[in-house]
Amino acid sequence: MVLAEEDMRALDDVRRGLVVVRNGFVGAEECYLWSGGGRVPPWEAQAVDRLRWRGLVALTRRPGAPASPLVATDQQPSAA
């Protein structure tokens, strides 16, 4: 599997634990946040969506928590 540079950067951020998902509760929309605070920019959010679709990252749900971490799976992509 070949990934674009943008996807590789997003995957690295997930591996370093920098990206979490705000759980969609109480009518709030699910979105990607930096673990230190603030919203992930749209281009990186799109890259993370592609990684989730390809099965390279997975959401680890924490019931009752406002945000859940994304984790990298054991698949090894190659750079573009």
C-alpha positions, 0 to 999 in steps of 0.5 A: 500500500502506497501513501501520500506524504500527507497520509504518512504525516498523519499516521506519524501523528497518530503513532505519537498519540497526538490525535484523538476523536471527540466522541459524538455525544449529546448531539456533538459531532465526532471530530479529530482533536489534538491531544494537547487541545485544538482541532486537527486542520481539515487536510490532516483530518481528511488524511486520518479519514483515509487511514481509518478507511484503509484500516491503518488506524483504529479508534479505541472507544472509551465509554463516558470519556469526551475523547477517545484515542486513535491507534495505529494498527500493525499494518506497515504502509510504504511512502509514496 
